[in-house]
Amino acid sequence: MAAIALTIAGSDSGGGAGIQADLKAMSALGVYGASVITAVTAQNTRAVTAVHPVPLDVIADQIAAVLSDLDVAAVKIGMLATPEIIDTVAKGLEKYRGPIVLDPVMVAKSGDSLLASDAIEALRARLVPRATVLTPNLPEAVALLGEAETSDVHAQGSALRAMGAQAVLMKGGHAQGATCTDLLVSGDGVMEFTAPRLPTRNTHGTGCTLSSAIAAGLARGMPLPDAVRAAHTYLQGAIAAADQLRVGHGHGPVHHFHGIWA
């Protein structure tokens, strides 16, 4: 039977991030993807022009429908626009005991905000303690911690883990330098995952893709470090092949099917 992963996130009409990116990554990695849509966005590679939250009862009904029938082996949580949506998702997952990958999506690649400012505390209180792994980029880590940006990424990861997450993957895509380094901070210590920083502007959906790829690995029974390593390798291949797609005129998507399409 195919491993099943569930993504709970917003829909990207441009197809490069959100639910669309999650399902593409899960499919490319041999995992059956189910979905709960929390918001519908009007966006493309250039900008987000509208965000329409899905009604709370519809979000709750989607979660209940999936979990009552499908054997979900891992959950990835992405865009949750409001405190009320965060609370609804937390309640919907109260009885779920599998691994949860929490990607605290706050800002789109275009720079447009995707999370209301009053939702950050709700995210800290309701979902961070449920996370098997939290996957913030550097600006998201700063926002969650409520402090000024610092170069001490190890300390940030440890502070976020102290909020209740079992592990924190500090993503290095927003840092500078020729090498991109992600840090996995867990009870077993710190692991580094490095790769050359690739010269492309087509990186739309990288965070969504990485977190859903980690969820796919966990759904297949991988230990967390192995799931992160496999997802990191997959994402680097998707970024390296991104320029082949030529989608849109702004920040184009990564190539989720780089290992499959001729």
DRENPA-572025 format. One line per field, with one value per residue (C-alpha): chain; x, y, z; residue number from 1. Coordinates in Angstrom, 3 decimals. Example, Ala and Ser with C-alpha at 12.3 -4.5 7.8 and 13.67 -1.06 7.14 Angstrom:
cadena <- (A,A) .
xx <- (12.300,13.670) .
yy <- (-4.500,-1.060) .
zz <- (7.800,7.140) .
num <- (1,2) .
END
This chain:
cadena <- (A,A,A,A,A,A,A,A,A,A,A,A,A,A,A,A,A,A,A,A,A,A,A,A,A,A,A,A,A,A,A,A,A,A,A,A,A,A,A,A,A,A,A,A,A,A,A,A,A,A,A,A,A,A,A,A,A,A,A,A,A,A,A,A,A,A,A,A,A,A,A,A,A,A,A,A,A,A,A,A,A,A,A,A,A,A,A,A,A,A,A,A,A,A,A,A,A,A,A,A,A,A,A,A,A,A,A,A,A,A,A,A,A,A,A,A,A,A,A,A,A,A,A,A,A,A,A,A,A,A,A,A,A,A,A,A,A,A,A,A,A,A,A,A,A,A,A,A,A,A,A,A,A,A,A,A,A,A,A,A,A,A,A,A,A,A,A,A,A,A,A,A,A,A,A,A,A,A,A,A,A,A,A,A,A,A,A,A,A,A,A,A,A,A,A,A,A,A,A,A,A,A,A,A,A,A,A,A,A,A,A,A,A,A,A,A,A,A,A,A,A,A,A,A,A,A,A,A,A,A,A,A,A,A,A,A,A,A,A,A,A,A,A,A,A,A,A,A,A,A,A,A,A,A,A,A,A,A,A,A,A,A) .
xx <- (0.000,1.257,2.464,0.062,0.967,-1.468,-0.714,-2.688,-1.916,-3.042,-3.620,-1.275,-3.022,0.385,1.147,4.616,4.064,1.483,-0.786,0.298,4.003,3.329,1.391,3.948,6.828,5.001,4.086,7.623,8.889,6.461,3.987,0.220,-0.719,-4.014,-4.848,-6.725,-6.970,-6.899,-6.929,-7.251,-4.694,-4.571,-0.881,1.692,5.474,5.327,2.904,0.111,-2.928,-5.568,-5.878,-9.260,-9.357,-11.515,-14.421,-13.442,-16.113,-14.946,-11.345,-12.475,-14.624,-11.728,-9.439,-12.113,-12.913,-9.295,-8.325,-11.506,-10.730,-7.084,-4.168,-2.150,1.454,2.678,1.213,2.753,1.290,1.928,0.033,-2.446,-3.514,-5.349,-5.441,-8.865,-7.546,-4.582,-6.946,-9.186,-6.253,-4.900,-8.300,-8.621,-5.302,-5.850,-6.209,-3.551,-0.390,1.846,4.726,3.958,6.153,5.333,6.438,5.603,4.757,4.681,5.860,5.648,8.732,7.334,7.501,3.731,2.556,0.664,0.200,-1.682,0.533,-1.796,-1.500,2.133,1.342,-1.353,1.181,3.659,1.077,-1.059,1.108,4.823,4.564,2.925,5.694,7.976,10.086,9.664,11.160,11.590,13.765,15.781,13.099,10.457,12.687,13.137,9.368,8.590,11.179,10.117,13.701,16.160,17.908,21.130,23.905,23.754,21.563,22.386,20.983,17.852,17.249,17.686,15.352,12.664,13.041,12.537,9.041,8.118,9.069,10.914,13.364,13.997,15.408,16.918,16.893,19.794,18.324,18.082,21.684,24.617,27.632,28.440,27.231,23.710,23.594,20.544,20.870,18.821,18.665,17.295,17.773,20.616,22.573,23.065,23.412,24.479,23.216,25.181,24.929,26.296,24.095,22.794,22.586,18.869,15.938,13.523,13.144,9.392,8.066,11.371,10.152,6.901,8.780,11.353,8.823,6.535,9.523,10.446,6.853,7.065,10.192,8.584,5.481,7.725,9.120,12.457,14.055,13.965,17.662,17.345,14.106,15.737,18.816,16.727,14.510,17.557,19.047,15.725,15.269,18.782,18.034,14.737,16.493,19.305,16.735,14.404,15.559,14.439,10.773,10.580,7.312,6.210,8.143,9.071,10.403,9.582,9.010,11.527,11.312,9.508,9.675,13.320,14.028,11.040,10.426,12.645) .
yy <- (0.000,3.464,5.659,8.573,12.110,14.954,18.582,21.329,24.599,27.354,26.999,28.782,29.596,29.866,26.256,26.831,26.835,25.826,22.821,22.472,22.303,19.921,17.435,17.605,16.893,14.056,12.492,12.827,11.011,8.112,9.146,9.546,13.103,14.161,17.807,20.242,23.722,26.539,29.512,30.293,32.769,34.688,34.693,34.088,34.312,38.084,38.796,37.692,39.790,38.237,35.833,34.301,32.141,29.022,28.953,27.301,24.603,23.605,23.305,21.185,19.008,18.434,17.279,14.996,13.513,12.648,11.312,9.221,7.234,7.496,5.985,9.196,8.452,12.070,15.578,18.729,22.075,25.182,28.452,29.217,32.819,33.622,32.653,31.081,28.820,27.821,26.897,24.923,22.926,22.255,20.937,18.827,17.132,16.558,12.782,12.408,10.797,10.628,12.950,16.587,18.866,22.514,25.059,28.508,30.204,33.951,35.724,34.742,34.831,38.059,39.646,39.646,38.724,35.436,35.401,37.948,39.497,38.358,34.755,34.351,33.879,31.348,29.444,29.424,28.251,25.814,24.139,24.550,22.165,19.561,19.664,16.715,19.208,22.968,24.330,28.135,30.253,32.988,35.766,33.312,32.235,35.876,36.473,33.362,34.281,37.931,39.160,41.011,39.042,37.408,35.467,32.758,30.277,27.495,29.571,30.394,26.732,25.798,28.595,27.481,23.887,25.078,26.189,22.525,21.304,17.980,19.284,22.469,22.680,26.141,26.804,28.779,29.982,33.610,33.711,34.975,33.225,30.607,27.742,27.202,25.448,24.008,23.056,20.304,20.955,18.037,16.127,14.275,17.464,19.509,18.173,20.270,19.866,21.928,22.615,25.213,28.292,28.034,31.125,31.151,33.431,30.503,29.493,29.984,27.286,26.051,26.072,24.296,21.752,20.991,20.552,18.346,16.262,15.748,14.698,12.252,10.686,10.412,8.853,6.194,5.379,7.186,8.472,12.276,12.855,10.556,12.213,15.659,14.488,12.960,16.058,18.350,16.367,16.334,20.099,20.845,18.856,20.723,24.090,23.064,22.154,25.111,27.206,24.449,25.179,28.852,29.408,33.020,36.276,36.661,34.165,30.917,27.555,24.822,21.691,19.150,16.429,16.899,13.222,12.034,14.295,13.777) .
zz <- (0.000,-0.865,1.981,2.528,3.585,4.247,3.467,5.226,3.462,1.112,-2.617,-5.053,-8.336,-10.009,-9.112,-7.682,-3.928,-1.326,-1.852,-5.469,-4.629,-1.744,-3.854,-6.656,-4.279,-2.535,-5.870,-7.214,-4.125,-4.429,-1.730,-2.100,-1.157,0.410,1.050,3.252,1.740,4.310,1.937,-1.739,-3.038,-6.288,-7.095,-9.782,-9.981,-9.513,-6.672,-4.371,-5.287,-3.016,-0.068,0.730,3.897,3.659,6.175,9.451,9.298,5.811,7.029,9.974,7.698,5.302,8.133,9.576,6.164,5.416,8.843,9.210,6.058,4.969,6.886,7.047,7.974,8.150,8.108,6.678,7.786,5.721,5.291,8.094,7.621,10.877,14.583,14.048,11.279,13.442,16.271,13.899,12.539,16.029,17.144,14.011,14.722,18.459,18.069,15.359,16.711,13.639,12.719,11.906,9.798,10.553,7.960,9.434,6.136,6.708,3.551,-0.134,-2.389,-3.847,-0.379,0.200,3.708,4.078,7.864,9.965,12.649,15.441,14.263,15.288,18.992,18.118,16.026,18.930,21.451,19.464,16.828,17.545,20.549,18.267,15.651,15.046,13.128,12.643,9.387,9.563,7.329,9.035,8.924,10.155,13.045,14.056,13.934,15.990,18.611,18.678,18.735,16.529,13.808,14.924,13.248,15.927,14.066,16.527,19.389,17.398,16.671,20.326,21.445,19.000,20.138,23.718,22.620,22.357,18.887,18.914,16.321,14.323,10.812,10.403,6.663,5.257,1.975,3.173,4.380,2.331,0.851,-1.767,0.420,1.702,5.071,6.811,10.488,12.108,15.853,17.862,21.089,19.373,18.698,15.524,11.989,8.990,5.437,2.936,-0.789,-3.220,-3.546,-7.108,-9.379,-10.234,-9.450,-9.857,-6.222,-5.732,-3.408,-2.012,1.607,0.768,-1.325,1.355,4.156,2.067,0.945,4.617,5.313,2.400,3.892,7.330,5.746,4.231,7.670,7.478,10.700,10.790,9.910,6.885,5.801,6.039,4.132,1.350,1.131,1.051,-1.846,-3.712,-3.332,-4.576,-7.710,-8.147,-7.831,-10.197,-12.866,-12.210,-15.163,-17.554,-16.787,-17.834,-15.967,-15.478,-15.561,-11.896,-9.369,-11.149,-9.445,-8.799,-10.977,-8.810,-11.463,-12.436,-11.830,-13.866,-16.850,-19.881) .
num <- (1,2,3,4,5,6,7,8,9,10,11,12,13,14,15,16,17,18,19,20,21,22,23,24,25,26,27,28,29,30,31,32,33,34,35,36,37,38,39,40,41,42,43,44,45,46,47,48,49,50,51,52,53,54,55,56,57,58,59,60,61,62,63,64,65,66,67,68,69,70,71,72,73,74,75,76,77,78,79,80,81,82,83,84,85,86,87,88,89,90,91,92,93,94,95,96,97,98,99,100,101,102,103,104,105,106,107,108,109,110,111,112,113,114,115,116,117,118,119,120,121,122,123,124,125,126,127,128,129,130,131,132,133,134,135,136,137,138,139,140,141,142,143,144,145,146,147,148,149,150,151,152,153,154,155,156,157,158,159,160,161,162,163,164,165,166,167,168,169,170,171,172,173,174,175,176,177,178,179,180,181,182,183,184,185,186,187,188,189,190,191,192,193,194,195,196,197,198,199,200,201,202,203,204,205,206,207,208,209,210,211,212,213,214,215,216,217,218,219,220,221,222,223,224,225,226,227,228,229,230,231,232,233,234,235,236,237,238,239,240,241,242,243,244,245,246,247,248,249,250,251,252,253,254,255,256,257,258,259,260,261,262) .
END
